[in-house]
């Protein structure tokens, strides 16, 4: 009976998750390494595009336009030594942005190599320009290597800022940061930008799991992550979803909970990681991912979002994500925090081998925008004949 039920569900899932096509949009924009996109909560519906080499531009309302509006330019700073994972990586607008003009950045700097999380304001005179003179640094985190910087930041329904940080780089978590509660690396942090705690330029939420615990950074919200790339809050359940890039064998999608430990570098998804010879202490409890996939399907997951658009109605409510290396896209269905389906909805064709999804975002109408490493932005539509 269990096998029959699974087969019947798989058939219904195939019907519910159609194959799609992707099409370039904003084709006349000269883009370089787009990695994030955010819409400020000010009713202007503007799309702010983060380009890894150091610029944030505002995309034109006319998607055929070649006009470029540069909101922020940090290219004069030493952001990148090795281009692949360093640079300007994250942008989040304050929930009260329409009143205080505040936004938040995540970027890397060199010599010494470190991550910066800072607050800035838009110009009081020009809503399309950042005021660099208002920058206020919140966090500076040393980085031992150039990779696994992560960089996703966003505000949660609780009004706090969530910050995803990779394990520091190389392979096998050589610094053993991911399980170290006195290291920021390999964690998701949560801070209150509206208050202050001691000498910190930010506050600490009262229910942060390691608050007032010696030997623990009180900013830590969750740990045991390798390189979380793609944070999103479920629009209905408000669960925090994160894709975590695997190492040699497995990619994973996690539902992040307060104080949750996701196993790295003891485990890679639900499997022993073979990254270290020691064993976890008996008091450590690891949370399994809601979904994982192996090397037959990809090599580097790019986290997505729960689709709310109308272009492909059958995908509504499903988590759309992809693989940077293989260029394939999937729709993951869930209910009560459990996976109900996972269907590949797009297989990268030979003629589009440069398509490598770096981020999934949505426009003001909830339609999906897929950023790609080849400097393009794509939209989705049902595949012809499907």
Secondary structure, DSSP 8 states (H G I E B T S, - for coil): -HHHHHHHHHHHHHHHS--EEEEEESTTS----EEEEE--SSSS--EEEEETTTEEEEE-SSTT----EEEEE-TTS---SSTTT-SEEEEEE-TTHHHH-EEEEEEEETTTTEEEEEEEEE-SS-TTSEEEEEEEEEEEEE-SSSS-----EEE-TTS-EEEEE---SSSTTTT--TT-TT--TTEEEEEBTTS--TTSSSB--TT-TTTT-TTS-TTEEEE--S-EEEEEE-TTT--EEEEE--SSSEEEEEEE-TT-B--TTTEETTEE--S-SS---TT------SEEEETTT-SSEEEEEE---STTGGGTT-EEEEETTT--EEEEEEETTEEEEEEEEE---GGGTT--EEEEEE-TTS-EEEEETTTEEEEEEE-TT-
